[in-house]
Amino acid sequence: MKPTCEIPCAICGKPSEYFAEPTGPFCSNRCKLIDLGKWLGEEYRVSEPLRPDHFAEFEELGGELDRPE
Ligand SMILES: [Zn+2]
């Protein structure tokens, strides 16, 4: 029985060993970017709420970086 360190993704709450992943502590680059966007949104006090299309260009990169295994 190997030691595990499962935590919920900070964005979508899906539990897994994200600290072992390059995207950790998030389940994917997409959630990582969403979190980054939240921080930037607070810092710069953007009045416009973040929408999924703000990350559309990053999702294209995500397809390349976010390999399943
Ligand atoms: Zn997630």
N, CA, C, O and the ligand as a Tripos MOL2 file, in Angstrom:
@<TRIPOS>MOLECULE
protein
  277   275    70     0     0
PROTEIN
NO_CHARGES

@<TRIPOS>ATOM
      1 N           0.8470   -1.2040    0.0000 N.3       1 MET1
      2 CA          0.0000    0.0000    0.0000 C.3       1 MET1
      3 C           0.8780    1.2490    0.0000 C.2       1 MET1
      4 O           1.4930    1.6010    1.0060 O.2       1 MET1
      5 N           0.9160    1.8890   -1.1300 N.am      2 LYS2
      6 CA          1.7790    3.0680   -1.2300 C.3       2 LYS2
      7 C           1.1200    4.2840   -0.5880 C.2       2 LYS2
      8 O          -0.1060    4.3980   -0.5850 O.2       2 LYS2
      9 N           1.9150    5.1750   -0.0530 N.am      3 PRO3
     10 CA          1.3510    6.3860    0.5540 C.3       3 PRO3
     11 C           0.7310    7.2850   -0.5010 C.2       3 PRO3
     12 O           1.2880    7.4690   -1.5830 O.2       3 PRO3
     13 N          -0.4170    7.8370   -0.1760 N.am      4 THR4
     14 CA         -1.0700    8.7540   -1.1000 C.3       4 THR4
     15 C          -1.2810   10.1040   -0.4470 C.2       4 THR4
     16 O          -1.2830   10.2280    0.7780 O.2       4 THR4
     17 N          -1.4540   11.0870   -1.2650 N.am      5 CYS5
     18 CA         -1.6710   12.4470   -0.7610 C.3       5 CYS5
     19 C          -2.7480   13.0970   -1.6160 C.2       5 CYS5
     20 O          -2.5120   14.0780   -2.3220 O.2       5 CYS5
     21 N          -3.9310   12.5160   -1.5280 N.am      6 GLU6
     22 CA         -5.0070   13.0430   -2.3610 C.3       6 GLU6
     23 C          -5.5670   14.3310   -1.7990 C.2       6 GLU6
     24 O          -5.8470   14.4410   -0.6050 O.2       6 GLU6
     25 N          -5.7220   15.2930   -2.6700 N.am      7 ILE7
     26 CA         -6.3310   16.5640   -2.2930 C.3       7 ILE7
     27 C          -7.3440   16.9350   -3.3720 C.2       7 ILE7
     28 O          -7.2100   16.5160   -4.5210 O.2       7 ILE7
     29 N          -8.3440   17.7090   -3.0090 N.am      8 PRO8
     30 CA         -9.2820   18.1720   -4.0330 C.3       8 PRO8
     31 C          -8.6690   19.2810   -4.8750 C.2       8 PRO8
     32 O          -7.9450   20.1370   -4.3660 O.2       8 PRO8
     33 N          -8.9660   19.2550   -6.1620 N.am      9 CYS9
     34 CA         -8.5370   20.3500   -7.0310 C.3       9 CYS9
     35 C          -9.0970   21.6560   -6.4890 C.2       9 CYS9
     36 O         -10.2650   21.7380   -6.1090 O.2       9 CYS9
     37 N          -8.2480   22.6720   -6.4590 N.am     10 ALA10
     38 CA         -8.6500   23.9550   -5.8840 C.3      10 ALA10
     39 C          -9.7710   24.6220   -6.6680 C.2      10 ALA10
     40 O         -10.4520   25.5100   -6.1550 O.2      10 ALA10
     41 N          -9.9600   24.1980   -7.8990 N.am     11 ILE11
     42 CA        -10.9740   24.8340   -8.7410 C.3      11 ILE11
     43 C         -12.2260   23.9770   -8.8570 C.2      11 ILE11
     44 O         -13.3230   24.4430   -8.5470 O.2      11 ILE11
     45 N         -12.0800   22.7360   -9.2970 N.am     12 CYS12
     46 CA        -13.2710   21.9340   -9.5580 C.3      12 CYS12
     47 C         -13.5420   20.9120   -8.4510 C.2      12 CYS12
     48 O         -14.6020   20.2840   -8.4390 O.2      12 CYS12
     49 N         -12.5900   20.7360   -7.5150 N.am     13 GLY13
     50 CA        -12.8280   19.8940   -6.3560 C.3      13 GLY13
     51 C         -12.6400   18.4060   -6.5960 C.2      13 GLY13
     52 O         -12.9110   17.6040   -5.7020 O.2      13 GLY13
     53 N         -12.1860   18.0220   -7.7680 N.am     14 LYS14
     54 CA        -11.9880   16.6110   -8.0700 C.3      14 LYS14
     55 C         -10.7400   16.1060   -7.3560 C.2      14 LYS14
     56 O          -9.6490   16.6250   -7.5920 O.2      14 LYS14
     57 N         -10.8780   15.0940   -6.4780 N.am     15 PRO15
     58 CA         -9.7330   14.6440   -5.6980 C.3      15 PRO15
     59 C          -8.7700   13.7720   -6.4900 C.2      15 PRO15
     60 O          -9.1890   12.8980   -7.2500 O.2      15 PRO15
     61 N          -7.4840   14.0150   -6.3080 N.am     16 SER16
     62 CA         -6.4540   13.1750   -6.9010 C.3      16 SER16
     63 C          -5.1100   13.5860   -6.3150 C.2      16 SER16
     64 O          -5.0320   14.5070   -5.5020 O.2      16 SER16
     65 N          -4.0510   12.8940   -6.7350 N.am     17 GLU17
     66 CA         -2.7140   13.2130   -6.2350 C.3      17 GLU17
     67 C          -2.0910   14.3130   -7.0830 C.2      17 GLU17
     68 O          -1.1330   14.0840   -7.8220 O.2      17 GLU17
     69 N          -2.6530   15.5060   -6.9640 N.am     18 TYR18
     70 CA         -2.2520   16.5750   -7.8670 C.3      18 TYR18
     71 C          -0.8570   17.1010   -7.6030 C.2      18 TYR18
     72 O          -0.2330   17.6800   -8.4920 O.2      18 TYR18
     73 N          -0.3600   16.9070   -6.3880 N.am     19 PHE19
     74 CA          0.9880   17.4030   -6.1200 C.3      19 PHE19
     75 C           2.0250   16.5940   -6.8780 C.2      19 PHE19
     76 O           3.1630   17.0320   -7.0470 O.2      19 PHE19
     77 N           1.6260   15.4080   -7.3350 N.am     20 ALA20
     78 CA          2.5250   14.5930   -8.1360 C.3      20 ALA20
     79 C           2.4770   14.9770   -9.6040 C.2      20 ALA20
     80 O           3.2720   14.4940  -10.4100 O.2      20 ALA20
     81 N           1.5410   15.8480   -9.9450 N.am     21 GLU21
     82 CA          1.3700   16.2510  -11.3320 C.3      21 GLU21
     83 C           2.0780   17.5770  -11.5950 C.2      21 GLU21
     84 O           2.2440   18.3860  -10.6820 O.2      21 GLU21
     85 N           2.4920   17.8010  -12.8290 N.am     22 PRO22
     86 CA          3.1010   19.0940  -13.1720 C.3      22 PRO22
     87 C           2.1430   20.2570  -13.0530 C.2      22 PRO22
     88 O           2.5580   21.4110  -12.9500 O.2      22 PRO22
     89 N           0.8530   19.9470  -13.0680 N.am     23 THR23
     90 CA         -0.1600   20.9970  -12.9440 C.3      23 THR23
     91 C          -0.5770   21.2150  -11.4990 C.2      23 THR23
     92 O          -1.3740   22.1100  -11.2200 O.2      23 THR23
     93 N          -0.0500   20.4100  -10.5670 N.am     24 GLY24
     94 CA         -0.4740   20.4690   -9.1740 C.3      24 GLY24
     95 C          -0.3750   21.8520   -8.5710 C.2      24 GLY24
     96 O           0.4710   22.6430   -8.9880 O.2      24 GLY24
     97 N          -1.2280   22.1720   -7.5870 N.am     25 PRO25
     98 CA         -2.2720   21.3380   -7.0000 C.3      25 PRO25
     99 C          -3.6030   21.3690   -7.7570 C.2      25 PRO25
    100 O          -4.6710   21.2970   -7.1490 O.2      25 PRO25
    101 N          -3.5330   21.4740   -9.0590 N.am     26 PHE26
    102 CA         -4.7630   21.4900   -9.8480 C.3      26 PHE26
    103 C          -4.8110   20.2440  -10.7200 C.2      26 PHE26
    104 O          -3.7790   19.6320  -10.9980 O.2      26 PHE26
    105 N          -6.0230   19.8700  -11.1550 N.am     27 CYS27
    106 CA         -6.1840   18.6370  -11.9130 C.3      27 CYS27
    107 C          -5.7480   18.8170  -13.3580 C.2      27 CYS27
    108 O          -5.5030   17.8340  -14.0560 O.2      27 CYS27
    109 N          -5.6480   20.0510  -13.8120 N.am     28 SER28
    110 CA         -5.3070   20.2920  -15.2070 C.3      28 SER28
    111 C          -4.7810   21.7110  -15.3700 C.2      28 SER28
    112 O          -4.9450   22.5580  -14.4920 O.2      28 SER28
    113 N          -4.1510   21.9490  -16.5030 N.am     29 ASN29
    114 CA         -3.6820   23.3070  -16.7850 C.3      29 ASN29
    115 C          -4.8360   24.2880  -16.8380 C.2      29 ASN29
    116 O          -4.6840   25.4690  -16.5270 O.2      29 ASN29
    117 N          -6.0030   23.7760  -17.2410 N.am     30 ARG30
    118 CA         -7.1630   24.6460  -17.3480 C.3      30 ARG30
    119 C          -7.5430   25.1980  -15.9770 C.2      30 ARG30
    120 O          -7.7640   26.4000  -15.8280 O.2      30 ARG30
    121 N          -7.6200   24.3140  -14.9690 N.am     31 CYS31
    122 CA         -7.9570   24.7650  -13.6240 C.3      31 CYS31
    123 C          -6.8520   25.6690  -13.0770 C.2      31 CYS31
    124 O          -7.1260   26.6280  -12.3570 O.2      31 CYS31
    125 N          -5.6300   25.3640  -13.4170 N.am     32 LYS32
    126 CA         -4.5060   26.1830  -12.9730 C.3      32 LYS32
    127 C          -4.6400   27.6050  -13.5090 C.2      32 LYS32
    128 O          -4.4240   28.5810  -12.7900 O.2      32 LYS32
    129 N          -5.0010   27.6990  -14.7870 N.am     33 LEU33
    130 CA         -5.1520   29.0130  -15.4110 C.3      33 LEU33
    131 C          -6.3560   29.7550  -14.8620 C.2      33 LEU33
    132 O          -6.3320   30.9780  -14.7310 O.2      33 LEU33
    133 N          -7.4120   29.0140  -14.5380 N.am     34 ILE34
    134 CA         -8.5900   29.6430  -13.9480 C.3      34 ILE34
    135 C          -8.2260   30.2590  -12.6090 C.2      34 ILE34
    136 O          -8.6420   31.3740  -12.2940 O.2      34 ILE34
    137 N          -7.4350   29.5150  -11.8110 N.am     35 ASP35
    138 CA         -7.0000   30.0310  -10.5210 C.3      35 ASP35
    139 C          -6.1280   31.2660  -10.6940 C.2      35 ASP35
    140 O          -6.2780   32.2550   -9.9760 O.2      35 ASP35
    141 N          -5.2230   31.1970  -11.6470 N.am     36 LEU36
    142 CA         -4.3620   32.3420  -11.9440 C.3      36 LEU36
    143 C          -5.2000   33.5460  -12.3320 C.2      36 LEU36
    144 O          -4.9400   34.6700  -11.9020 O.2      36 LEU36
    145 N          -6.2060   33.2950  -13.1510 N.am     37 GLY37
    146 CA         -7.0960   34.3710  -13.5710 C.3      37 GLY37
    147 C          -7.8190   35.0080  -12.4000 C.2      37 GLY37
    148 O          -8.0420   36.2190  -12.3810 O.2      37 GLY37
    149 N          -8.1840   34.1890  -11.4220 N.am     38 LYS38
    150 CA         -8.8630   34.7140  -10.2380 C.3      38 LYS38
    151 C          -7.9380   35.6580   -9.4740 C.2      38 LYS38
    152 O          -8.3370   36.7440   -9.0540 O.2      38 LYS38
    153 N          -6.7040   35.2180   -9.3080 N.am     39 TRP39
    154 CA         -5.7420   36.0540   -8.5890 C.3      39 TRP39
    155 C          -5.4960   37.3630   -9.3320 C.2      39 TRP39
    156 O          -5.4820   38.4380   -8.7320 O.2      39 TRP39
    157 N          -5.3050   37.2590  -10.6280 N.am     40 LEU40
    158 CA         -5.0790   38.4670  -11.4200 C.3      40 LEU40
    159 C          -6.3030   39.3680  -11.3760 C.2      40 LEU40
    160 O          -6.1860   40.5920  -11.3270 O.2      40 LEU40
    161 N          -7.4780   38.7470  -11.3950 N.am     41 GLY41
    162 CA         -8.7190   39.5140  -11.3610 C.3      41 GLY41
    163 C          -8.8350   40.3180  -10.0720 C.2      41 GLY41
    164 O          -9.2840   41.4640  -10.0770 O.2      41 GLY41
    165 N          -8.4180   39.6920   -8.9550 N.am     42 GLU42
    166 CA         -8.4670   40.4050   -7.6800 C.3      42 GLU42
    167 C          -7.4190   41.5060   -7.6380 C.2      42 GLU42
    168 O          -7.6710   42.6060   -7.1460 O.2      42 GLU42
    169 N          -6.2450   41.1920   -8.1600 N.am     43 GLU43
    170 CA         -5.1480   42.1550   -8.0760 C.3      43 GLU43
    171 C          -5.4520   43.4070   -8.8860 C.2      43 GLU43
    172 O          -5.2300   44.5300   -8.4320 O.2      43 GLU43
    173 N          -5.9520   43.1970  -10.0670 N.am     44 TYR44
    174 CA         -6.2020   44.3340  -10.9480 C.3      44 TYR44
    175 C          -7.6370   44.8370  -10.8500 C.2      44 TYR44
    176 O          -8.0190   45.8080  -11.5030 O.2      44 TYR44
    177 N          -8.4170   44.1590  -10.0250 N.am     45 ARG45
    178 CA         -9.7980   44.5640   -9.7800 C.3      45 ARG45
    179 C         -10.5610   44.7680  -11.0850 C.2      45 ARG45
    180 O         -11.1410   45.8230  -11.3400 O.2      45 ARG45
    181 N         -10.5360   43.7350  -11.8810 N.am     46 VAL46
    182 CA        -11.2750   43.7590  -13.1390 C.3      46 VAL46
    183 C         -12.7700   43.6670  -12.8360 C.2      46 VAL46
    184 O         -13.2170   42.7690  -12.1220 O.2      46 VAL46
    185 N         -13.5170   44.5910  -13.3780 N.am     47 SER47
    186 CA        -14.9490   44.6030  -13.1050 C.3      47 SER47
    187 C         -15.6820   43.5200  -13.8820 C.2      47 SER47
    188 O         -16.7290   43.0310  -13.4600 O.2      47 SER47
    189 N         -15.1150   43.1560  -15.0210 N.am     48 GLU48
    190 CA        -15.7600   42.1420  -15.8400 C.3      48 GLU48
    191 C         -15.4730   40.7550  -15.2750 C.2      48 GLU48
    192 O         -14.3050   40.4200  -15.0800 O.2      48 GLU48
    193 N         -16.4910   39.9300  -15.0030 N.am     49 PRO49
    194 CA        -16.2460   38.5780  -14.4880 C.3      49 PRO49
    195 C         -15.5680   37.7030  -15.5200 C.2      49 PRO49
    196 O         -15.7700   37.8520  -16.7250 O.2      49 PRO49
    197 N         -14.7560   36.7840  -15.0170 N.am     50 LEU50
    198 CA        -14.0620   35.8740  -15.9190 C.3      50 LEU50
    199 C         -15.0480   34.9160  -16.5560 C.2      50 LEU50
    200 O         -15.9560   34.4000  -15.9050 O.2      50 LEU50
    201 N         -14.8500   34.6940  -17.8210 N.am     51 ARG51
    202 CA        -15.6960   33.7510  -18.5470 C.3      51 ARG51
    203 C         -14.8090   32.7010  -19.2180 C.2      51 ARG51
    204 O         -13.6250   32.9430  -19.4540 O.2      51 ARG51
    205 N         -15.3790   31.5440  -19.5200 N.am     52 PRO52
    206 CA        -14.5830   30.4820  -20.1460 C.3      52 PRO52
    207 C         -13.8820   30.9350  -21.4180 C.2      52 PRO52
    208 O         -12.7950   30.4470  -21.7260 O.2      52 PRO52
    209 N         -14.4760   31.8470  -22.1530 N.am     53 ASP53
    210 CA        -13.8310   32.2560  -23.4140 C.3      53 ASP53
    211 C         -12.5820   33.0850  -23.1810 C.2      53 ASP53
    212 O         -11.7880   33.2760  -24.1020 O.2      53 ASP53
    213 N         -12.3920   33.5820  -21.9610 N.am     54 HIS54
    214 CA        -11.1310   34.2550  -21.6470 C.3      54 HIS54
    215 C          -9.9550   33.2890  -21.7030 C.2      54 HIS54
    216 O          -8.8060   33.6900  -21.8860 O.2      54 HIS54
    217 N         -10.2720   32.0050  -21.5420 N.am     55 PHE55
    218 CA         -9.2150   31.0020  -21.5030 C.3      55 PHE55
    219 C          -9.1530   30.1910  -22.7800 C.2      55 PHE55
    220 O          -8.4310   29.1970  -22.8570 O.2      55 PHE55
    221 N          -9.8970   30.6050  -23.7680 N.am     56 ALA56
    222 CA         -9.9700   29.8350  -25.0070 C.3      56 ALA56
    223 C          -8.5880   29.6430  -25.6110 C.2      56 ALA56
    224 O          -8.2550   28.5490  -26.0650 O.2      56 ALA56
    225 N          -7.7890   30.6890  -25.6190 N.am     57 GLU57
    226 CA         -6.4680   30.5600  -26.2310 C.3      57 GLU57
    227 C          -5.5610   29.6600  -25.3950 C.2      57 GLU57
    228 O          -4.6820   28.9880  -25.9340 O.2      57 GLU57
    229 N          -5.7730   29.6480  -24.0890 N.am     58 PHE58
    230 CA         -4.9630   28.7750  -23.2430 C.3      58 PHE58
    231 C          -5.3760   27.3200  -23.4010 C.2      58 PHE58
    232 O          -4.5460   26.4180  -23.2850 O.2      58 PHE58
    233 N          -6.6470   27.0910  -23.6640 N.am     59 GLU59
    234 CA         -7.1030   25.7210  -23.8400 C.3      59 GLU59
    235 C          -6.4690   25.0920  -25.0640 C.2      59 GLU59
    236 O          -6.2350   23.8840  -25.0990 O.2      59 GLU59
    237 N          -6.1950   25.9010  -26.0550 N.am     60 GLU60
    238 CA         -5.4960   25.3620  -27.2200 C.3      60 GLU60
    239 C          -4.1120   24.8740  -26.8180 C.2      60 GLU60
    240 O          -3.6630   23.8220  -27.2750 O.2      60 GLU60
    241 N          -3.4420   25.6280  -25.9730 N.am     61 LEU61
    242 CA         -2.1460   25.2030  -25.4480 C.3      61 LEU61
    243 C          -2.3180   23.9840  -24.5480 C.2      61 LEU61
    244 O          -1.4900   23.0730  -24.5460 O.2      61 LEU61
    245 N          -3.4080   23.9840  -23.7850 N.am     62 GLY62
    246 CA         -3.6700   22.9010  -22.8450 C.3      62 GLY62
    247 C          -3.7490   21.5540  -23.5470 C.2      62 GLY62
    248 O          -3.3170   20.5390  -23.0010 O.2      62 GLY62
    249 N          -4.2900   21.5430  -24.7390 N.am     63 GLY63
    250 CA         -4.3790   20.2830  -25.4730 C.3      63 GLY63
    251 C          -3.0160   19.7000  -25.7400 C.2      63 GLY63
    252 O          -2.8520   18.4880  -25.8810 O.2      63 GLY63
    253 N          -2.0390   20.5830  -25.8080 N.am     64 GLU64
    254 CA         -0.6910   20.1020  -26.0710 C.3      64 GLU64
    255 C           0.0240   19.7330  -24.7710 C.2      64 GLU64
    256 O           0.7730   18.7580  -24.7210 O.2      64 GLU64
    257 N          -0.2140   20.5160  -23.7280 N.am     65 LEU65
    258 CA          0.5070   20.3460  -22.4680 C.3      65 LEU65
    259 C          -0.1750   19.3550  -21.5260 C.2      65 LEU65
    260 O           0.4810   18.7260  -20.6960 O.2      65 LEU65
    261 N          -1.4810   19.2240  -21.6580 N.am     66 ASP66
    262 CA         -2.2600   18.4780  -20.6790 C.3      66 ASP66
    263 C          -2.4470   17.0280  -21.1040 C.2      66 ASP66
    264 O          -3.5680   16.5900  -21.3640 O.2      66 ASP66
    265 N          -1.3600   16.2960  -21.1730 N.am     67 ARG67
    266 CA         -1.4440   14.8990  -21.5960 C.3      67 ARG67
    267 C          -2.0730   14.0470  -20.4960 C.2      67 ARG67
    268 O          -1.8420   14.2950  -19.3130 O.2      67 ARG67
    269 N          -2.8550   13.0610  -20.8710 N.am     68 PRO68
    270 CA         -3.5530   12.2260  -19.8700 C.3      68 PRO68
    271 C          -2.6110   11.4290  -18.9830 C.2      68 PRO68
    272 O          -2.9040   11.2510  -17.8010 O.2      68 PRO68
    273 N          -1.5190   10.9550  -19.4940 N.am     69 GLU69
    274 CA         -0.5810   10.1880  -18.6620 C.3      69 GLU69
    275 C           0.8160   10.7690  -18.7650 C.2      69 GLU69
    276 O           1.7450   10.2600  -18.1360 O.2      69 GLU69
    277 ZN         -9.7920   20.9050  -11.5160 Zn       70 ZN70
@<TRIPOS>BOND
     1     1     2 1
     2     2     3 1
     3     3     4 2
     4     3     5 am
     5     5     6 1
     6     6     7 1
     7     7     8 2
     8     7     9 am
     9     9    10 1
    10    10    11 1
    11    11    12 2
    12    11    13 am
    13    13    14 1
    14    14    15 1
    15    15    16 2
    16    15    17 am
    17    17    18 1
    18    18    19 1
    19    19    20 2
    20    19    21 am
    21    21    22 1
    22    22    23 1
    23    23    24 2
    24    23    25 am
    25    25    26 1
    26    26    27 1
    27    27    28 2
    28    27    29 am
    29    29    30 1
    30    30    31 1
    31    31    32 2
    32    31    33 am
    33    33    34 1
    34    34    35 1
    35    35    36 2
    36    35    37 am
    37    37    38 1
    38    38    39 1
    39    39    40 2
    40    39    41 am
    41    41    42 1
    42    42    43 1
    43    43    44 2
    44    43    45 am
    45    45    46 1
    46    46    47 1
    47    47    48 2
    48    47    49 am
    49    49    50 1
    50    50    51 1
    51    51    52 2
    52    51    53 am
    53    53    54 1
    54    54    55 1
    55    55    56 2
    56    55    57 am
    57    57    58 1
    58    58    59 1
    59    59    60 2
    60    59    61 am
    61    61    62 1
    62    62    63 1
    63    63    64 2
    64    63    65 am
    65    65    66 1
    66    66    67 1
    67    67    68 2
    68    67    69 am
    69    69    70 1
    70    70    71 1
    71    71    72 2
    72    71    73 am
    73    73    74 1
    74    74    75 1
    75    75    76 2
    76    75    77 am
    77    77    78 1
    78    78    79 1
    79    79    80 2
    80    79    81 am
    81    81    82 1
    82    82    83 1
    83    83    84 2
    84    83    85 am
    85    85    86 1
    86    86    87 1
    87    87    88 2
    88    87    89 am
    89    89    90 1
    90    90    91 1
    91    91    92 2
    92    91    93 am
    93    93    94 1
    94    94    95 1
    95    95    96 2
    96    95    97 am
    97    97    98 1
    98    98    99 1
    99    99   100 2
   100    99   101 am
   101   101   102 1
   102   102   103 1
   103   103   104 2
   104   103   105 am
   105   105   106 1
   106   106   107 1
   107   107   108 2
   108   107   109 am
   109   109   110 1
   110   110   111 1
   111   111   112 2
   112   111   113 am
   113   113   114 1
   114   114   115 1
   115   115   116 2
   116   115   117 am
   117   117   118 1
   118   118   119 1
   119   119   120 2
   120   119   121 am
   121   121   122 1
   122   122   123 1
   123   123   124 2
   124   123   125 am
   125   125   126 1
   126   126   127 1
   127   127   128 2
   128   127   129 am
   129   129   130 1
   130   130   131 1
   131   131   132 2
   132   131   133 am
   133   133   134 1
   134   134   135 1
   135   135   136 2
   136   135   137 am
   137   137   138 1
   138   138   139 1
   139   139   140 2
   140   139   141 am
   141   141   142 1
   142   142   143 1
   143   143   144 2
   144   143   145 am
   145   145   146 1
   146   146   147 1
   147   147   148 2
   148   147   149 am
   149   149   150 1
   150   150   151 1
   151   151   152 2
   152   151   153 am
   153   153   154 1
   154   154   155 1
   155   155   156 2
   156   155   157 am
   157   157   158 1
   158   158   159 1
   159   159   160 2
   160   159   161 am
   161   161   162 1
   162   162   163 1
   163   163   164 2
   164   163   165 am
   165   165   166 1
   166   166   167 1
   167   167   168 2
   168   167   169 am
   169   169   170 1
   170   170   171 1
   171   171   172 2
   172   171   173 am
   173   173   174 1
   174   174   175 1
   175   175   176 2
   176   175   177 am
   177   177   178 1
   178   178   179 1
   179   179   180 2
   180   179   181 am
   181   181   182 1
   182   182   183 1
   183   183   184 2
   184   183   185 am
   185   185   186 1
   186   186   187 1
   187   187   188 2
   188   187   189 am
   189   189   190 1
   190   190   191 1
   191   191   192 2
   192   191   193 am
   193   193   194 1
   194   194   195 1
   195   195   196 2
   196   195   197 am
   197   197   198 1
   198   198   199 1
   199   199   200 2
   200   199   201 am
   201   201   202 1
   202   202   203 1
   203   203   204 2
   204   203   205 am
   205   205   206 1
   206   206   207 1
   207   207   208 2
   208   207   209 am
   209   209   210 1
   210   210   211 1
   211   211   212 2
   212   211   213 am
   213   213   214 1
   214   214   215 1
   215   215   216 2
   216   215   217 am
   217   217   218 1
   218   218   219 1
   219   219   220 2
   220   219   221 am
   221   221   222 1
   222   222   223 1
   223   223   224 2
   224   223   225 am
   225   225   226 1
   226   226   227 1
   227   227   228 2
   228   227   229 am
   229   229   230 1
   230   230   231 1
   231   231   232 2
   232   231   233 am
   233   233   234 1
   234   234   235 1
   235   235   236 2
   236   235   237 am
   237   237   238 1
   238   238   239 1
   239   239   240 2
   240   239   241 am
   241   241   242 1
   242   242   243 1
   243   243   244 2
   244   243   245 am
   245   245   246 1
   246   246   247 1
   247   247   248 2
   248   247   249 am
   249   249   250 1
   250   250   251 1
   251   251   252 2
   252   251   253 am
   253   253   254 1
   254   254   255 1
   255   255   256 2
   256   255   257 am
   257   257   258 1
   258   258   259 1
   259   259   260 2
   260   259   261 am
   261   261   262 1
   262   262   263 1
   263   263   264 2
   264   263   265 am
   265   265   266 1
   266   266   267 1
   267   267   268 2
   268   267   269 am
   269   269   270 1
   270   270   271 1
   271   271   272 2
   272   271   273 am
   273   273   274 1
   274   274   275 1
   275   275   276 2
@<TRIPOS>SUBSTRUCTURE
     1 MET1         2 RESIDUE 1 A MET
     2 LYS2         6 RESIDUE 1 A LYS
     3 PRO3        10 RESIDUE 1 A PRO
     4 THR4        14 RESIDUE 1 A THR
     5 CYS5        18 RESIDUE 1 A CYS
     6 GLU6        22 RESIDUE 1 A GLU
     7 ILE7        26 RESIDUE 1 A ILE
     8 PRO8        30 RESIDUE 1 A PRO
     9 CYS9        34 RESIDUE 1 A CYS
    10 ALA10       38 RESIDUE 1 A ALA
    11 ILE11       42 RESIDUE 1 A ILE
    12 CYS12       46 RESIDUE 1 A CYS
    13 GLY13       50 RESIDUE 1 A GLY
    14 LYS14       54 RESIDUE 1 A LYS
    15 PRO15       58 RESIDUE 1 A PRO
    16 SER16       62 RESIDUE 1 A SER
    17 GLU17       66 RESIDUE 1 A GLU
    18 TYR18       70 RESIDUE 1 A TYR
    19 PHE19       74 RESIDUE 1 A PHE
    20 ALA20       78 RESIDUE 1 A ALA
    21 GLU21       82 RESIDUE 1 A GLU
    22 PRO22       86 RESIDUE 1 A PRO
    23 THR23       90 RESIDUE 1 A THR
    24 GLY24       94 RESIDUE 1 A GLY
    25 PRO25       98 RESIDUE 1 A PRO
    26 PHE26      102 RESIDUE 1 A PHE
    27 CYS27      106 RESIDUE 1 A CYS
    28 SER28      110 RESIDUE 1 A SER
    29 ASN29      114 RESIDUE 1 A ASN
    30 ARG30      118 RESIDUE 1 A ARG
    31 CYS31      122 RESIDUE 1 A CYS
    32 LYS32      126 RESIDUE 1 A LYS
    33 LEU33      130 RESIDUE 1 A LEU
    34 ILE34      134 RESIDUE 1 A ILE
    35 ASP35      138 RESIDUE 1 A ASP
    36 LEU36      142 RESIDUE 1 A LEU
    37 GLY37      146 RESIDUE 1 A GLY
    38 LYS38      150 RESIDUE 1 A LYS
    39 TRP39      154 RESIDUE 1 A TRP
    40 LEU40      158 RESIDUE 1 A LEU
    41 GLY41      162 RESIDUE 1 A GLY
    42 GLU42      166 RESIDUE 1 A GLU
    43 GLU43      170 RESIDUE 1 A GLU
    44 TYR44      174 RESIDUE 1 A TYR
    45 ARG45      178 RESIDUE 1 A ARG
    46 VAL46      182 RESIDUE 1 A VAL
    47 SER47      186 RESIDUE 1 A SER
    48 GLU48      190 RESIDUE 1 A GLU
    49 PRO49      194 RESIDUE 1 A PRO
    50 LEU50      198 RESIDUE 1 A LEU
    51 ARG51      202 RESIDUE 1 A ARG
    52 PRO52      206 RESIDUE 1 A PRO
    53 ASP53      210 RESIDUE 1 A ASP
    54 HIS54      214 RESIDUE 1 A HIS
    55 PHE55      218 RESIDUE 1 A PHE
    56 ALA56      222 RESIDUE 1 A ALA
    57 GLU57      226 RESIDUE 1 A GLU
    58 PHE58      230 RESIDUE 1 A PHE
    59 GLU59      234 RESIDUE 1 A GLU
    60 GLU60      238 RESIDUE 1 A GLU
    61 LEU61      242 RESIDUE 1 A LEU
    62 GLY62      246 RESIDUE 1 A GLY
    63 GLY63      250 RESIDUE 1 A GLY
    64 GLU64      254 RESIDUE 1 A GLU
    65 LEU65      258 RESIDUE 1 A LEU
    66 ASP66      262 RESIDUE 1 A ASP
    67 ARG67      266 RESIDUE 1 A ARG
    68 PRO68      270 RESIDUE 1 A PRO
    69 GLU69      274 RESIDUE 1 A GLU
    70 ZN70       277 GROUP 0 **** ****
